[in-house]
Amino acid sequence: MAMSGGVDSSVAAALLVEQGHDVVGVTMKTFCYSETPDHSKTCCGLDGISDAKRVTAALGIPHYVFDVEEAFDRDVIDDFVTQYAEGRTPNPCVRCNGYTKFRDLLSRGRSLGCDLIASGHYVQIEHTHSQSRILRGQDKQKDQSYFLWALPDEMLKSLLFPIGSLTKEQVREHAHTQGLVNANKPESQEICFVPTGNYRDLLRERLGKVHPALQPGYLVRRSGEIVGEHNGYAGFTIGQRKGLGGGSSEPMFVLSINPDTKEVIVGTRAELFDDIVIISGLNWLGGPIEDGATALVQLRYRAPAVPALVSREEDQVILKLQEAQPAVTPGQSAVLFDQENRCLIGGGTIASAHSSD
């Protein structure tokens, strides 16, 4: 059982114990926080390890800490920095789940004699004799299926998500009933390896202050008109309004980023909408979708899923959105669901987007 020290994974562990499973709690140490301010407060920091140990002790199950810092640094942090340096906006939670957390848990769990691995994600999983499918969580406000599209399909049969059929309120109620020490623990909001809350601090540390991504450049309209300056394109993401200055007759938003010229292209809200989305780095759960099929696509966490016509082209997929969406962001995930908006069928990383008009 993956245990961050939060209430969700703690209740998931408690439910597994109640169901009669032989449970081993594991906390993954992903990053060295000893030299950072507030290092103990992150979801995977010292407080998290301590809370996980206290919960496992109360449940009467063993607890281990796995040091995955090297793999996490390679698979998640390096990718995070590279994406920003190349003018994209990464999604580290997808990288962590798809490349580090679950793969490592399965490998190390088997070495401990475990048959299944579990987490406190708000998703459901349906196992049949022929396949296993990830379904959206019962709590629509907490559903986390968006973050799990990169899991290897063959791994699904080994997964459990004990709280996927519960709401957050029910999870906290169960924690109180069990007398868990973290029943009222607030949720962690920050990126776990950016304890300062400002990802630019990490970029300056990893890239160096002289990197082009952190150097001044121009704010430019699509026409080529220069309308301002910026202090580094890595500080911007598609759809951003803050930090673009004033002087325009209507609000300006970031439309795209050109790392080659260090330009941040800005425009009006009307210019922010795209209906053609190209995705790469594809992963299918249950087999690839048919060319010409229609699916629902979620383009960012908490965004509504919208209908799209799916065209497969070699190692990419082209999505023709039924209705143009704002701020489609390269580096983020495009996640595909069935037409009932219930079953996760795959996803990929947004490579580019444009308007068909």
C-alpha positions as CSV (number, residue, x, y, z in Angstrom):
1,M,0.0,0.0,0.0
2,A,1.5,3.3,-1.1
3,M,1.3,5.7,1.8
4,S,2.1,9.4,1.6
5,G,1.1,10.1,5.2
6,G,-2.1,11.8,4.0
7,V,-5.7,10.8,5.0
8,D,-6.6,9.2,1.6
9,S,-3.8,6.6,1.6
10,S,-4.2,6.0,5.3
11,V,-7.9,5.2,5.0
12,A,-7.2,3.1,1.9
13,A,-4.8,1.0,4.0
14,A,-7.4,0.8,6.8
15,L,-10.0,-0.5,4.4
16,L,-7.6,-3.1,3.1
17,V,-6.9,-4.3,6.6
18,E,-10.6,-4.5,7.3
19,Q,-11.2,-6.5,4.2
20,G,-8.7,-9.1,5.5
21,H,-5.7,-8.4,3.2
22,D,-2.2,-8.9,4.4
23,V,-1.0,-5.3,4.0
24,V,2.5,-3.8,3.9
25,G,2.7,0.0,4.0
26,V,5.3,1.8,1.9
27,T,6.3,5.4,1.7
28,M,8.4,6.5,-1.3
29,K,11.2,9.0,-0.6
30,T,11.4,10.8,-3.9
31,F,13.4,13.9,-3.1
32,C,16.0,15.2,-0.7
33,Y,14.4,18.0,1.3
34,S,17.0,18.6,4.0
35,E,18.4,21.8,2.5
36,T,15.0,23.4,1.6
37,P,12.8,25.6,3.7
38,D,9.6,23.9,5.0
39,H,11.1,20.6,3.8
40,S,9.0,18.6,6.3
41,K,5.7,19.9,5.1
42,T,5.6,18.4,1.6
43,C,3.4,15.4,0.9
44,C,6.5,13.1,0.7
45,G,8.6,15.0,3.2
46,L,9.5,14.1,6.8
47,D,6.0,14.8,8.2
48,G,4.5,12.5,5.6
49,I,6.9,9.6,6.5
50,S,6.2,10.2,10.2
51,D,2.4,10.2,9.8
52,A,2.6,7.1,7.6
53,K,4.6,5.3,10.3
54,R,2.1,6.3,13.0
55,V,-0.9,5.1,10.9
56,T,0.7,1.8,10.1
57,A,1.6,1.3,13.8
58,A,-2.1,1.9,14.7
59,L,-3.2,-0.5,12.0
60,G,-0.7,-3.2,13.1
61,I,1.0,-3.5,9.7
62,P,4.7,-3.1,8.7
63,H,6.0,0.0,7.2
64,Y,8.9,0.6,4.9
65,V,10.5,3.7,3.3
66,F,11.8,3.2,-0.3
67,D,14.4,5.6,-1.5
68,V,13.5,6.2,-5.2
69,E,15.3,9.6,-5.4
70,E,17.5,8.7,-8.3
71,A,14.7,7.3,-10.5
72,F,12.4,10.2,-9.5
73,D,15.1,12.8,-10.3
74,R,15.7,11.2,-13.7
75,D,12.1,10.5,-14.7
76,V,10.2,13.4,-13.2
77,I,12.4,16.3,-12.1
78,D,14.7,16.2,-15.2
79,D,11.7,16.0,-17.5
80,F,10.0,18.9,-15.6
81,V,13.0,21.2,-16.1
82,T,13.5,20.1,-19.7
83,Q,9.8,20.8,-20.6
84,Y,9.9,24.3,-19.2
85,A,13.2,25.0,-20.9
86,E,11.6,24.0,-24.2
87,G,8.6,26.3,-23.7
88,R,6.1,23.6,-22.6
89,T,4.2,23.1,-19.3
90,P,4.9,19.7,-17.8
91,N,2.6,17.5,-15.7
92,P,4.9,15.9,-13.1
93,C,2.1,13.9,-11.4
94,V,1.5,12.0,-14.7
95,R,5.2,11.3,-15.0
96,C,5.5,10.1,-11.4
97,N,2.6,7.7,-11.7
98,G,3.4,6.4,-15.1
99,Y,7.2,6.1,-14.9
100,T,8.2,5.9,-11.2
101,K,5.7,5.3,-8.5
102,F,3.6,2.3,-9.7
103,R,6.4,0.5,-11.6
104,D,8.7,0.7,-8.6
105,L,6.0,-0.3,-6.1
106,L,5.1,-3.4,-8.2
107,S,8.8,-4.4,-8.5
108,R,9.6,-3.9,-4.9
109,G,6.3,-5.3,-3.7
110,R,6.9,-8.5,-5.5
111,S,10.3,-8.8,-3.8
112,L,8.4,-8.5,-0.5
113,G,6.0,-11.3,-1.5
114,C,3.1,-9.0,-2.3
115,D,0.6,-9.9,-5.1
116,L,-1.1,-6.5,-5.5
117,I,-0.3,-2.9,-5.1
118,A,-2.7,-0.2,-3.9
119,S,-2.9,3.6,-3.7
120,G,-5.2,6.2,-2.3
121,H,-6.2,7.7,-5.7
122,Y,-9.8,8.6,-6.3
123,V,-10.4,6.2,-9.1
124,Q,-12.1,2.8,-9.4
125,I,-10.8,-0.3,-11.1
126,E,-12.9,-3.1,-12.6
127,H,-11.4,-6.5,-12.8
128,T,-12.9,-9.2,-15.0
129,H,-11.5,-12.5,-16.3
130,S,-10.5,-10.9,-19.6
131,Q,-9.4,-7.4,-18.7
132,S,-9.0,-4.7,-16.0
133,R,-10.3,-1.2,-16.6
134,I,-9.7,2.1,-14.7
135,L,-13.0,4.0,-14.1
136,R,-13.6,7.5,-12.9
137,G,-13.8,7.9,-9.1
138,Q,-17.2,8.1,-7.5
139,D,-16.5,11.6,-6.2
140,K,-16.5,13.7,-9.4
141,Q,-14.8,16.6,-7.6
142,K,-11.9,14.4,-6.6
143,D,-11.6,12.0,-9.5
144,Q,-7.9,11.5,-10.4
145,S,-8.1,9.2,-13.4
146,Y,-6.6,12.1,-15.5
147,F,-3.3,11.4,-13.8
148,L,-3.1,7.6,-14.5
149,W,-3.3,7.4,-18.3
150,A,0.4,6.5,-18.6
151,L,0.2,3.3,-16.5
152,P,1.3,0.2,-18.5
153,D,-1.8,-1.7,-19.5
154,E,-0.4,-5.0,-18.3
155,M,-0.1,-3.5,-14.8
156,L,-3.8,-2.9,-14.3
157,K,-4.6,-6.4,-13.1
158,S,-2.3,-5.9,-10.1
159,L,-3.9,-2.6,-8.9
160,L,-6.4,-1.8,-6.2
161,F,-7.9,1.6,-5.4
162,P,-9.8,1.1,-2.1
163,I,-11.3,4.6,-1.8
164,G,-12.4,5.1,-5.4
165,S,-16.0,4.4,-4.5
166,L,-16.0,6.9,-1.7
167,T,-16.4,10.7,-1.5
168,K,-13.8,12.8,0.3
169,E,-16.3,13.4,3.1
170,Q,-16.7,9.7,3.6
171,V,-13.0,9.2,3.7
172,R,-12.6,11.7,6.5
173,E,-15.5,10.2,8.4
174,H,-13.9,6.8,8.2
175,A,-10.6,8.3,9.4
176,H,-12.3,9.8,12.4
177,T,-14.1,6.5,13.1
178,Q,-10.7,4.7,13.0
179,G,-9.1,7.3,15.1
180,L,-6.4,8.0,12.6
181,V,-3.9,10.7,13.6
182,N,-4.2,12.5,10.2
183,A,-8.0,12.5,10.0
184,N,-8.0,16.3,9.7
185,K,-4.8,16.7,7.8
186,P,-5.1,19.3,5.0
187,E,-4.4,18.3,1.5
188,S,-1.1,19.0,-0.1
189,Q,-1.4,21.4,-2.9
190,E,2.2,22.1,-3.9
191,I,4.5,20.2,-6.3
192,C,6.2,17.8,-4.0
193,F,9.7,18.7,-5.2
194,V,9.1,22.4,-5.2
195,P,8.6,23.0,-1.4
196,T,9.1,26.8,-1.8
197,G,6.0,26.9,-4.0
198,N,7.8,28.7,-6.8
199,Y,9.0,26.3,-9.6
200,R,11.2,29.1,-11.0
201,D,13.5,28.5,-8.0
202,L,14.1,25.0,-9.2
203,L,14.6,26.1,-12.8
204,R,17.2,28.6,-11.7
205,E,19.0,25.9,-9.7
206,R,19.0,23.3,-12.4
207,L,19.3,25.4,-15.5
208,G,21.5,28.3,-14.2
209,K,20.5,31.9,-14.4
210,V,22.0,32.4,-17.8
211,H,19.8,29.8,-19.5
212,P,17.8,31.3,-22.4
213,A,14.5,30.2,-20.7
214,L,15.3,32.6,-17.8
215,Q,16.6,35.5,-19.9
216,P,14.6,38.6,-21.0
217,G,12.7,38.5,-24.2
218,Y,9.8,40.1,-26.0
219,L,6.0,39.9,-25.7
220,V,4.8,39.7,-29.2
221,R,1.4,39.7,-31.0
222,R,0.8,37.1,-33.8
223,S,1.3,40.0,-36.3
224,G,4.9,40.4,-35.1
225,E,4.1,43.6,-33.2
226,I,6.2,43.9,-30.0
227,V,4.0,44.9,-27.1
228,G,6.3,44.4,-24.1
229,E,9.1,42.5,-22.5
230,H,9.4,39.6,-20.1
231,N,12.1,38.2,-17.7
232,G,12.1,34.6,-19.0
233,Y,9.7,32.6,-21.0
234,A,9.8,29.7,-18.5
235,G,7.7,31.9,-16.2
236,F,4.7,31.7,-18.6
237,T,2.1,29.1,-19.6
238,I,-0.6,29.1,-22.2
239,G,-3.7,31.0,-21.1
240,Q,-1.8,33.1,-18.5
241,R,-2.9,36.7,-18.0
242,K,-0.9,37.7,-15.1
243,G,2.5,39.4,-15.7
244,L,1.7,40.7,-19.2
245,G,1.5,44.3,-18.2
246,G,-1.1,46.8,-19.2
247,G,-1.7,49.4,-21.9
248,S,-3.9,47.2,-24.1
249,S,-7.5,48.1,-24.9
250,E,-8.5,44.5,-23.9
251,P,-7.0,41.8,-21.7
252,M,-4.1,39.9,-23.1
253,F,-3.3,36.2,-22.6
254,V,-0.4,34.0,-23.5
255,L,-1.1,32.1,-26.7
256,S,2.2,30.3,-27.3
257,I,5.9,30.3,-26.5
258,N,8.7,30.3,-29.0
259,P,11.9,29.2,-27.2
260,D,14.1,29.7,-30.3
261,T,13.4,33.4,-30.2
262,K,12.6,33.7,-26.5
263,E,9.3,35.3,-27.6
264,V,6.0,34.9,-25.6
265,I,3.1,35.4,-28.1
266,V,0.1,37.1,-26.6
267,G,-3.4,37.9,-27.8
268,T,-7.0,38.3,-26.9
269,R,-9.2,35.7,-25.3
270,A,-10.8,35.0,-28.6
271,E,-7.4,34.0,-30.0
272,L,-6.9,31.5,-27.2
273,F,-9.3,28.9,-28.6
274,D,-8.2,25.8,-30.6
275,D,-10.1,22.8,-32.0
276,I,-7.3,20.8,-33.4
277,V,-5.0,19.0,-30.9
278,I,-2.0,16.8,-31.8
279,I,-0.8,14.4,-29.1
280,S,2.2,12.2,-28.9
281,G,3.8,9.7,-26.4
282,L,0.6,7.7,-26.6
283,N,-0.4,5.0,-24.1
284,W,-3.5,2.8,-24.6
285,L,-5.4,0.9,-21.9
286,G,-7.1,-2.0,-23.5
287,G,-5.8,-1.5,-27.0
288,P,-5.6,1.6,-29.3
289,I,-8.8,3.4,-30.3
290,E,-10.0,2.9,-33.9
291,D,-9.1,5.6,-36.4
292,G,-12.2,7.8,-37.0
293,A,-13.8,6.9,-33.6
294,T,-15.3,9.5,-31.3
295,A,-14.1,9.8,-27.7
296,L,-14.3,12.3,-24.9
297,V,-11.0,14.1,-24.2
298,Q,-10.0,15.9,-21.0
299,L,-7.3,18.5,-21.7
300,R,-6.4,19.5,-18.2
301,Y,-7.2,18.4,-14.6
302,R,-10.7,19.5,-13.6
303,A,-11.5,20.5,-17.2
304,P,-14.7,19.0,-18.6
305,A,-14.3,16.1,-21.0
306,V,-15.4,17.2,-24.5
307,P,-16.2,15.1,-27.6
308,A,-13.5,14.7,-30.2
309,L,-13.0,12.8,-33.5
310,V,-9.8,10.7,-33.2
311,S,-7.5,10.3,-36.2
312,R,-4.4,8.1,-35.8
313,E,-1.3,9.1,-37.8
314,E,1.8,7.0,-37.2
315,D,3.0,7.7,-33.7
316,Q,0.6,10.7,-33.1
317,V,-3.1,11.2,-32.7
318,I,-5.0,14.2,-34.1
319,L,-8.1,15.2,-32.1
320,K,-10.8,17.3,-33.9
321,L,-12.7,18.9,-31.0
322,Q,-16.4,19.2,-31.4
323,E,-16.1,22.6,-29.8
324,A,-13.0,24.7,-29.6
325,Q,-11.3,24.9,-26.1
326,P,-9.3,27.7,-24.5
327,A,-5.6,27.4,-23.5
328,V,-4.8,24.0,-24.9
329,T,-1.3,23.7,-23.5
330,P,1.7,21.7,-25.0
331,G,3.3,19.5,-22.3
332,Q,0.0,18.9,-20.5
333,S,-2.0,15.6,-21.0
334,A,-4.9,14.9,-23.3
335,V,-6.7,12.0,-21.7
336,L,-9.3,9.9,-23.5
337,F,-12.4,8.4,-22.0
338,D,-15.2,6.3,-23.5
339,Q,-18.4,8.0,-24.7
340,E,-20.1,7.4,-21.3
341,N,-17.2,9.5,-19.7
342,R,-16.6,6.6,-17.3
343,C,-13.8,4.4,-18.5
344,L,-10.2,5.6,-19.1
345,I,-9.0,4.4,-22.5
346,G,-5.6,6.1,-22.9
347,G,-3.9,9.4,-23.4
348,G,-0.8,11.3,-24.6
349,T,1.1,14.5,-24.2
350,I,-0.2,17.6,-26.1
351,A,2.4,18.4,-28.7
352,S,0.6,21.3,-30.4
353,A,-2.8,22.8,-31.0
354,H,-4.3,25.2,-33.5
355,S,-7.6,26.5,-34.8
356,S,-9.1,25.0,-38.0
357,D,-10.5,28.4,-39.0
